[in-house]
Amino acid sequence: MSNSQLPSPDGSPQRAGFPAFAGHPQTFELRRQEACHTGRFASLGTDSYPALKEHAATILHPEELAYFVPLPAERRRISYLLGRYAAKRALQPGLGNPAFADIRIAPGIFQNPVVCFPMSDPWQVSITHSEAMVCAVAFPAVHPMALDIESIDPERVATMASQCVEAELAEAARLGLEAPAAATLLWTAKEALSKTLHTGLTCPFALFEIQSLERIGECECRGLYKNLAQYRFHSWICGDSVLTLVLPKRTEIVFELGRPSLPASGPRRGEEPQNSAGGKG
């Protein structure tokens, strides 16, 4: 199915009235020795909100809409609507292209998203957002994974670094990562693992200590955990953001485009665009 033929949030063929950025989620394969699964990744910029809020009643399940409408904080309204939109865009092909409003994504006890939709082969999602963008990944429930994205913000380096041990920071520095990017990458690796385990931030980050870290090319890193050796992570430094995916150690993830594609967010004020993990281009 081509991009122009993608269903709209109401399940009908894509038509005028829904924003053009409603487009095609990226497909990836989760390759294991015993099986191969397919998942999808979707992302969009937070600047999409003004257009998408006009379609909130078509995007959200009635119970989601009842929660969304009275939300007083604009920031929460943006993250909620765009998060549900991205998650359902990623889920829709695997569920047979239903209307978005027929899919409910309920909050779990620890606020992990739970897909509520009649399906013989259950799917789940992971949702993440930063100031500039929202991302979601949809995957078969038999294969745990999660993601996290953070902006590289020098003002948050101290907070993020406080959740790392010296060995982790030294390993990142050895790979040539600058301090802001290094702290952000390590943080996302730990938060994404907490989402995979459905503990959220209720679990001490010390449990998620990183054992090893290696760099692949200019903007991709991957690593293993000290205490949870059955998991590993892939991180991509994309401009002024770091995106990390966590998955089982023995799974190979292969994106149809080679890597996740994020919407352009632009450099922060006073900075040159950063094109690689090691510095500014």
N, C-alpha and C positions, 0 to 999 in steps of 0.2 A: 504494500500500500504506500503510495507516494505521500509527501507532505501535504499536497493539495487535497488529498482524499482522506486525511485524518478526520476521525469523528470530532464533533464539537462536544463541549461538556454535556449537552443534552442527549448525546448518543447519535445524533444525525450527522450526515456528512458535513465537513467543515464549510462554513458559509459566512457571508458578510455579516457583521454584527458581533462576531467574536474576534478579539485581537489577533493580529498576524503572529505574535510571539507565542501563540498557543501550541506551537509546532511539535515536531517529532521528538519523542524521548530517545536517548541513545541506548542501544541494545548492547549487552555484554554477556559473555559466557562464563560460567563458573565450572571449570574443568577439574574433575577429580578422576582418580583411577577407576572408580566403580560407577561413575555416572557423570553426566554433564547437564547442568541446569542453565536456564536463561533468565536474566534479570534486566531491569531498565533503570536508567538514570535520567532525571529531569532537573532543569535549573532555569531560573529566571531572575531578572533584576528586580529590586524592590520598587524601581520606578514604574513597574507594570501595574502597581496597585490602583492608581486612579482609573485605569481602563477596566480592570478586572472587578472592581467593587460594584460596577454597574450590573454585573452578572452574578452577584453573590447568591441570589436565590436559585440560580441554575447550577452553580458550582457546589453548593453546600447541601448536605442532607438536612431535612427539616430539623432534626435535633441539633445539628451543628449550627444551623442558621439561628435557632433560638438562643444559642450560647453567644454567637457572634454579634447579633444586633445590639444588645445592651452594653457591649464592652466599652468602657469609658476611655481607655488609653489607646490613642491612635497607633502607637508602636505595636501593641499587642494585636490590634485589629489587622495590621499589615502582615505580621508574622503568621497569624492564624489563617487568614484567607489564602495567602500565597503558599503557605505550607501545605494546606489541604489541596490547593490547585495542583502544585507540583507532584504531590503524592498520588493524586488520582490520575494525572496525566501519565505517570510512570506505571500505575496499576492497570489502566484501562485496557490495553491490548491483551494482557494476560487473563483478564476477566471476561473477555468476549465483547469489549467495547460497550459496556452499559452506560447509561446516563450518569454523570457525576453525582447528581442528587440521590441516586439509588445506592451509592457507596457511602457508608458511614465509617469514619476513622475515630474511634473512641479513645479516650485517655485511659491508660492502665493505672494501676495503683501507684506506680512510681512515674506516672505521666508518659510512659512509653506508648507510642501509637499502636492501636490494635484495629486491624481491618475487619469490619463487620459487613459481610456480603455472602450470600449463599454460593458456595463453591465446593466442588468435589476435591480439588487440590488447593489447599489453603495458601494464600499469599500474605506477606507482611511488608511493612514499609519502615524506613527510618527517615526522619526529617531533620534538617538543620538549617539555620539561617544566621546571617551576619547583618551588619548595617546595610550592605550593598546588594545582597542576593539571598535567594532561598534555593535549597537543593533537596531532592528526595531520591531515594533508591527503593525500588520494588523488587522483591525476590521471593522465591518459594519458601514457605515457612520451614521446610525440612532443612534449609541451609542458613544458619544464623549469620548475620552481618549487620553492620551499622556504619554511619558516616557522621563526620563533624566538619564544619567549616568555621574559620575564624579570620578576621582581618588582621593583618600584621600591623599592630599599633604599638609604637615605641612606648607609649604611656602605660601599657599593660604588661610590659616585659617583666617588671619586678614581681607582679602578682603571679604570672605564669611560671616564672623561673623558681618561685618559692615552692612550687609543687614538684620540682625536679631535684634529683640528687646530683652531686658534682660530677659523677661518672657519666651521667646522661648528657649534661651540658658539654663536658669535655669531648664526648663522642661526636656530638653535633659540630663542635668547633673543628674537630679533626677533619670533618668532611668539607670544611670551608663555608659552613652556614654562618651568616651574620647573626648576632645575638637576638634581634627581634624575630627573625625568621625561625631560628632554632627553638626559642622558647615557645613560639606559636605552634610549630610542628609537634613538639613533644606534648604540649597541652592537648592538641586535637587527637593525637594517638591515644591518650589516656581517656579523654572524654568519649571518643568513639567506642572504646572497649567497654566503658561503663554502660553505654547504650546497648551494646551487644548483649551484655549480661543482664540488662534490665534493672540495674541498680541506680542508674543516674548518678547524681552527685552525692548520694547518701553513703557512698563507700569511700574510704580514704584512698587518695590517689597513690599513696605509697605502695598499695597492693598491685598497682598497674605499672610498676617500674619496668623500664625498657632495658633489655639485655644487650641488644646489638642494633646497629643502625648502619645501613649502607646506601650509597648514592648511585642512582641509575640515570645516566645522562645528566642534562643540565638542571632539570626542574623536578625530578622524581626521586623519592627516597623510599626505602622499605625497611622494616625492622621486626624484631621479635621481642617478646615480653619475658621477664625473669620468672615470674610466679605463675603465669598462665601460658605455658609453652605451647598449648594447642592452638593459639591464635597468632596472627601476624598482621601487619598493617602496611598499606601503601599510602604515601603522601605525595601530593603534587603542589608545588608552589606556583601559583598562577597570578602574576602581577602582584597585587598587594593582599592576596588571600592565600591561605593554606587549606586544602581539602584533604581529608584523610578517610580512607575506607578500612575497616577491620573485617577480617574473614578468617575461617579456619586455616591453619598453617599449611595443610596439604592441598589447598585449593589454588588453582591458577586462574586469575581473572583476566579476561581478554576483551577489551572494548573494540567495538566495530571501527572506531576512529583512532584507536591506539591509546587513547587516554580520555578522561572525562573532559567535556568542553563546557566552560563557564561563560556566562555573559560578561561583556567588558564592563569593568568597574572603574577604570581610570586610576591614575596615581593620586595619592593624597596631596593636598596643597603643599607646595614648596619642594616636592620630590620629583625626581626623574622616574620615568616608567622602569619597573624592574622586570627584566626578561628572563632571569635565571635564578637558581637557588643560591648562587654564591654572591650575587650583588646586583648592581644596577646596570642596565644595558645602555 
